[in-house]
Amino acid sequence: MYLPDLLYDFTFLLGLIILLVVAMTYVHLFSQEKRFRISQHIQNYADLWLSQALADNISAIPVLKLPPELSRYMKKKINRQIVIDQLVTAKKNLMGDAAKNIISLYKQLHLVNDSFSKLNSRKWYKIALGIQELYIMEQREALQLIEKYAGHKNELVRTEVQIALVNLLGFNGLHFLDGLSSPISSWQQARLLEELRPMDMCDMPRLNLWLHSHNKDVIMFALKLVEVYYEAEAYEAVLTCLRHPDEGVRRQAVNSIARMAKVSIIAVLIAQYKCESPRNKKNILFHLEGIATDSELTFLLTELKEEKNTARLDVARVIAMAYPNGLQLLAEKANETPLLYGNIYLHIKRELTL
């Protein structure tokens, strides 16, 4: 075969490939545009219908009829998901009777079945989405099934299970902490505390168990519960956390202890200060600002003149904040040894005048 023939065949093949790529791209874009238009139609119909439906008492209507424009789209799972997403978004932003109406719509349209079916998926993100939909829609009958995924290998699924338990059971839902071996991120701990915030406080009989857990994240979260809810009866268990090898756990234990109305707190903090890391020393000094008494002044002045003390500025701040004559004491130190205390005094003085 001559070279011109080979070039011709190659050019033809390349042109055919380019044509196929262009055609496939066009088909893909066309289908995407069509899908977007259908999605917009469904959202518009659903928005209009939802606003009308919410004005009525949905739970009192035995059989709910969809408008024909919306009904014809609801045969496809992908379209029903659009409606589920809208209901979930609406439920997050509504309370009282309006929220109850959203839940009634969700159940009467049998969309709850779609959420349950997601729990049987092999894809972790679908399981997580199904769990989220069910707890937002307050489907307590799903609790037993949801809890089966508490040990799932995917972190996002596990976190959604934890949120679901707390959302549906309140403080009683924290039983998942018993024997928990997987990590709980700081973000997840914050989410759990936020879920608990609007709920009525109740006893936490397992709190001491969590404070002695082998999982440092469980201990950390339990300490945050102590800090937020002033669990003074856990004082002795919190004290044991001050000996934990993890610096973060010890720091949180200090935060929790500082919230308790105990006479011995200051002595505990000062004893802990002497054996702590620089970061944790800074945290202890922060708490001493509001609770230090005359008995601690000698300790603070000693720390202030300690040459190896990298927290001199923080110690000076405690002296200035905790004592009426604190700033004057710093001024005297600055006059005596300006090279050592001059800048510290000026810095603290500037802070107090801002």
C-alpha positions in Angstrom: 0.0 0.0 0.0 1.4 3.4 -1.0 2.0 6.1 1.5 -0.7 8.5 0.1 -3.3 5.7 0.6 -2.1 5.2 4.2 -2.4 8.9 4.8 -5.9 9.0 3.3 -7.0 6.1 5.5 -5.5 7.7 8.6 -7.2 11.0 7.8 -10.5 9.3 7.2 -10.3 7.4 10.5 -9.2 10.5 12.5 -12.1 12.4 11.0 -14.5 9.6 11.9 -13.3 9.6 15.5 -13.6 13.4 15.7 -17.2 13.2 14.3 -18.1 10.5 16.8 -16.7 12.6 19.7 -18.6 15.7 18.5 -21.8 13.7 18.1 -21.5 12.1 21.5 -20.8 15.5 23.1 -23.8 16.9 21.4 -26.0 14.0 22.6 -24.7 14.4 26.1 -25.2 18.1 26.2 -28.7 17.7 24.7 -29.7 15.1 27.3 -28.2 17.3 30.1 -30.2 20.3 28.9 -33.3 18.2 28.6 -32.8 16.9 32.1 -32.2 20.4 33.5 -35.5 21.6 31.8 -37.4 18.7 33.3 -35.9 19.3 36.7 -36.9 23.0 36.5 -40.4 22.1 35.5 -40.7 19.7 38.4 -39.3 22.2 40.9 -41.7 24.9 39.7 -44.7 22.6 39.8 -43.6 21.3 43.2 -43.0 24.8 44.7 -46.4 26.0 43.6 -48.1 22.8 44.8 -46.2 22.8 48.1 -47.1 26.4 48.9 -50.8 25.6 48.3 -50.7 22.3 50.2 -49.0 23.8 53.2 -51.9 26.2 53.6 -54.1 23.2 54.4 -54.0 20.6 57.1 -52.4 17.8 55.0 -52.7 15.2 57.8 -56.5 15.5 57.7 -56.6 14.6 54.0 -57.0 10.8 53.7 -55.9 10.6 50.0 -53.6 13.3 48.6 -54.0 14.0 44.9 -51.1 15.4 42.9 -51.7 17.9 40.1 -51.5 16.1 36.7 -48.4 18.2 35.7 -46.5 16.8 38.7 -48.0 13.3 38.8 -46.7 12.3 35.3 -43.2 13.0 36.4 -43.4 11.1 39.7 -43.2 7.7 38.0 -39.4 8.0 37.7 -37.1 7.7 40.7 -34.8 10.5 39.6 -37.8 12.9 39.5 -39.1 11.8 42.9 -35.7 12.6 44.3 -36.1 16.2 43.2 -39.4 16.4 45.2 -37.7 14.7 48.2 -34.9 17.2 48.1 -37.4 20.1 48.2 -39.3 18.6 51.0 -36.2 18.0 53.0 -35.0 21.6 52.5 -38.5 22.9 53.5 -38.5 20.7 56.6 -35.2 22.1 57.7 -36.6 25.6 57.6 -40.0 25.0 59.1 -41.5 24.3 62.5 -44.8 23.4 64.1 -47.8 22.6 61.9 -45.9 23.5 58.7 -43.2 21.0 59.5 -45.9 18.3 60.3 -47.5 19.0 56.9 -44.2 18.5 55.2 -43.8 15.1 56.9 -47.4 14.2 56.0 -46.7 15.0 52.3 -43.5 12.9 52.4 -45.4 9.9 53.7 -48.6 10.3 51.7 -46.6 10.5 48.5 -44.8 7.3 49.5 -41.5 9.0 49.2 -40.5 7.4 52.5 -40.1 4.2 50.5 -37.5 5.8 48.3 -35.5 6.8 51.4 -35.8 3.2 52.8 -34.7 1.7 49.5 -31.5 3.8 49.7 -30.5 1.9 52.8 -30.2 -1.3 50.7 -27.8 0.3 48.2 -24.2 -0.9 47.9 -23.1 2.7 47.4 -22.2 4.4 50.7 -23.3 7.9 49.6 -26.9 6.6 48.9 -27.0 4.9 52.3 -25.9 8.2 53.9 -28.5 10.2 52.0 -31.3 7.7 52.9 -30.4 8.0 56.6 -30.3 11.8 56.4 -33.7 11.9 54.7 -35.3 9.6 57.3 -34.1 11.4 60.4 -34.9 14.9 59.0 -38.4 13.6 58.3 -38.6 12.2 61.8 -39.2 8.6 60.8 -38.5 6.9 64.1 -39.7 3.6 62.8 -36.4 3.5 60.8 -34.2 3.7 63.9 -33.5 0.0 64.2 -32.5 -0.3 60.5 -30.4 2.9 60.7 -28.5 1.7 63.8 -27.3 -1.4 61.8 -25.0 1.0 59.9 -23.3 2.3 63.1 -20.2 0.3 62.4 -20.1 1.0 58.6 -16.7 1.2 57.0 -17.4 4.6 55.6 -17.0 7.5 57.9 -19.8 9.6 56.4 -22.3 6.8 56.9 -21.2 6.4 60.5 -21.6 10.1 61.2 -25.1 10.2 59.7 -26.1 7.3 61.9 -24.8 9.2 65.0 -26.6 12.4 64.0 -29.8 10.3 63.3 -29.7 8.7 66.8 -29.3 12.0 68.5 -31.8 13.8 66.3 -34.5 11.1 67.0 -33.7 10.1 70.5 -32.0 13.2 72.0 -29.5 12.5 74.8 -30.6 8.8 74.9 -29.2 8.5 71.4 -25.7 9.0 72.7 -25.6 5.3 73.6 -23.6 4.8 70.4 -20.6 6.1 72.4 -20.5 2.9 74.4 -17.6 0.9 73.2 -17.1 3.1 70.1 -13.7 2.4 68.6 -13.8 4.6 65.5 -12.8 8.2 65.6 -15.1 11.2 66.0 -13.9 14.3 64.2 -14.0 17.7 65.9 -16.5 18.7 63.2 -18.7 15.7 64.0 -18.5 16.5 67.8 -19.7 20.1 67.0 -22.6 18.7 64.9 -23.7 16.4 67.7 -23.6 19.2 70.3 -25.6 21.4 67.9 -28.2 18.7 67.5 -28.5 18.4 71.3 -28.7 22.2 71.9 -32.4 22.7 71.5 -33.3 19.5 73.3 -34.4 19.1 76.9 -31.5 18.1 79.1 -31.8 14.7 80.7 -29.5 12.5 82.9 -26.5 10.9 81.2 -25.8 7.8 83.4 -23.1 6.6 81.0 -21.1 9.8 81.2 -18.5 8.3 83.6 -18.2 5.3 81.3 -17.4 7.6 78.3 -14.9 9.6 80.4 -13.0 6.3 81.0 -13.2 5.1 77.4 -10.2 3.7 75.5 -11.2 6.0 72.6 -9.7 9.5 73.1 -12.4 11.0 70.9 -15.2 9.6 73.1 -13.4 11.1 76.1 -13.0 14.4 74.3 -16.7 14.5 73.5 -17.8 13.5 77.0 -15.6 16.3 78.4 -17.3 18.8 76.1 -20.7 17.5 77.4 -19.4 18.2 80.9 -18.3 21.7 79.9 -21.6 22.6 78.1 -24.0 21.1 80.6 -22.1 21.7 83.9 -22.1 18.1 84.9 -20.5 18.7 88.3 -21.1 15.1 89.4 -18.5 14.0 86.9 -15.8 16.0 88.6 -13.7 13.1 89.8 -13.8 11.4 86.5 -12.8 14.6 84.8 -9.8 14.9 87.1 -8.5 11.5 85.9 -8.5 12.9 82.3 -5.8 15.4 83.4 -3.4 12.5 83.4 -4.3 11.4 79.9 -1.3 11.1 77.5 -3.1 13.1 74.8 -2.5 16.9 75.1 -5.9 17.7 73.5 -7.8 15.6 76.1 -5.9 17.3 79.0 -6.7 20.7 77.5 -10.4 19.9 77.2 -10.4 18.5 80.7 -9.1 21.9 82.0 -11.9 23.6 80.0 -14.5 21.4 81.6 -13.1 21.8 85.2 -13.0 25.6 84.8 -16.8 25.6 84.3 -17.4 23.8 87.6 -18.3 25.7 90.8 -15.7 23.9 93.0 -13.5 25.5 95.6 -10.5 23.3 94.7 -10.5 24.2 91.0 -7.8 26.9 91.2 -5.4 24.6 93.1 -6.1 21.9 90.5 -5.3 24.2 87.6 -2.1 25.5 89.1 -0.9 22.0 89.9 -1.7 21.0 86.3 0.1 24.1 85.0 3.4 23.0 86.4 3.5 19.8 84.3 1.8 21.0 81.1 2.9 21.7 77.6 3.3 25.4 76.5 0.0 25.4 74.7 -1.9 23.9 77.6 -0.2 26.3 80.0 -1.5 29.2 77.9 -5.0 27.7 78.2 -4.8 27.3 82.0 -3.7 31.0 82.3 -6.7 32.0 80.1 -9.0 30.4 82.7 -7.2 31.9 85.6 -7.9 35.4 84.3 -11.4 35.3 85.7 -11.0 33.2 88.9 -7.5 33.9 90.3 -7.4 35.1 94.0 -4.9 36.8 96.2 -3.5 33.4 97.1 -2.3 32.8 93.5 -0.5 36.2 93.1 2.8 34.8 94.5 2.7 31.9 92.0 2.0 34.3 89.1 4.8 36.7 90.0 7.2 33.8 90.3 6.1 32.6 86.8 6.5 36.2 85.5 10.2 36.3 86.4 11.0 32.8 85.3 13.5 33.2 82.5 12.5 30.1 80.6 8.8 30.9 80.7 7.6 31.5 77.2 4.2 32.5 78.5 5.3 35.6 80.3 2.9 37.8 78.4 0.0 35.5 79.3 1.0 35.5 82.9 1.2 39.3 82.9 -2.3 39.4 81.3 -3.7 37.3 84.2 -2.1 39.7 86.7 -3.5 42.7 85.0 -7.0 41.2 84.6 -7.4 39.4 87.9 -6.1 42.0 90.3 -7.2 45.7 90.8 -3.6 46.8 91.2 -2.3 44.3 88.6 -1.3 46.9 86.0 0.5 48.9 88.7 2.4 45.8 89.7 3.5 45.3 86.0 4.5 49.0 85.8 6.7 48.6 88.9 8.3 45.5 87.3 8.9 47.5 84.1 10.6 50.3 86.1 12.8 47.8 88.0 13.8 45.7 84.9 12.8 47.6 81.7 14.7 45.2 79.4 12.7 42.3 80.7 9.3 43.7 81.5 9.1 47.0 79.6 7.6 45.7 76.3 5.3 43.3 78.3 3.9 46.2 80.3 3.3 48.4 77.3 1.6 45.5 75.4 -0.8 44.7 78.3 -1.5 48.4 78.8 -2.4 48.8 75.1 -4.7 45.7 75.3 -6.6 47.2 78.3 -7.1 50.5 76.6 -8.5 49.1 73.4 
